[in-house]
Amino acid sequence: MLEHSSIISVSPEIMGGTPVFACTRVPVQTLLDYLKAGESIDDFLDGFPTVTKEQVIALLEQVEKQLVGMVA
């Protein structure tokens, strides 16, 4: 699962256990909210400079793999 990956961190001490990008306090949900609102990845990264583009791309690739695996 993504929660135990190098992409996402989940800890009761960080944001009350909310899934965040590893080594940050930025919730993954925030990226999803940006994308749903029609914002770009670059807009998200500008607002949250502690998250790297590599982390965002890796997250999206993992989500893609899991979704494709569910329907394949």
C-alpha positions in Angstrom: 0.0 0.0 0.0 1.1 3.6 -0.6 0.9 4.5 3.2 4.1 2.6 3.8 6.0 3.8 0.8 8.7 6.4 0.3 6.0 8.6 -1.3 3.5 8.8 1.5 3.9 8.9 5.2 1.3 8.2 7.8 2.1 8.8 11.5 -0.2 9.8 14.4 2.4 12.5 15.3 2.2 14.2 11.9 -1.1 15.9 11.0 -3.0 13.4 13.2 -2.3 10.5 11.0 -3.4 12.2 7.7 -1.5 10.7 4.7 1.1 13.3 3.8 3.9 13.4 1.2 7.0 11.8 2.9 9.3 14.1 4.8 6.6 16.9 4.6 3.5 18.0 6.4 1.6 18.4 3.1 -1.5 16.2 2.9 -1.9 14.1 -0.3 -5.5 15.2 -0.3 -4.3 18.7 -1.0 -2.9 17.6 -4.3 -6.1 15.9 -5.2 -8.1 19.0 -4.3 -5.8 21.1 -6.5 -6.3 18.8 -9.4 -10.0 18.5 -9.0 -10.2 22.3 -9.0 -8.4 22.4 -12.4 -5.1 23.6 -11.0 -1.9 22.3 -12.5 0.8 20.2 -10.8 3.1 23.3 -11.1 0.5 25.4 -9.3 0.5 22.9 -6.4 4.3 22.8 -6.3 4.4 26.6 -6.2 2.2 26.5 -3.2 3.9 23.6 -1.4 7.7 23.9 -2.2 8.5 21.1 0.3 6.9 18.6 -2.1 9.0 17.7 -5.2 7.7 17.1 -8.7 9.3 13.6 -8.4 7.1 12.8 -5.4 3.9 14.0 -7.2 4.8 12.0 -10.4 5.7 8.9 -8.3 2.4 9.1 -6.4 0.4 9.4 -9.7 2.2 6.5 -11.2 1.5 4.3 -8.1 -2.2 5.3 -8.2 -2.3 4.5 -11.9 -0.7 1.1 -11.3 -3.2 0.2 -8.5 -6.2 1.3 -10.5 -5.1 -0.6 -13.6 -4.4 -3.6 -11.5 -7.9 -3.5 -10.0 -9.6 -3.7 -13.4 -7.1 -5.9 -15.2 
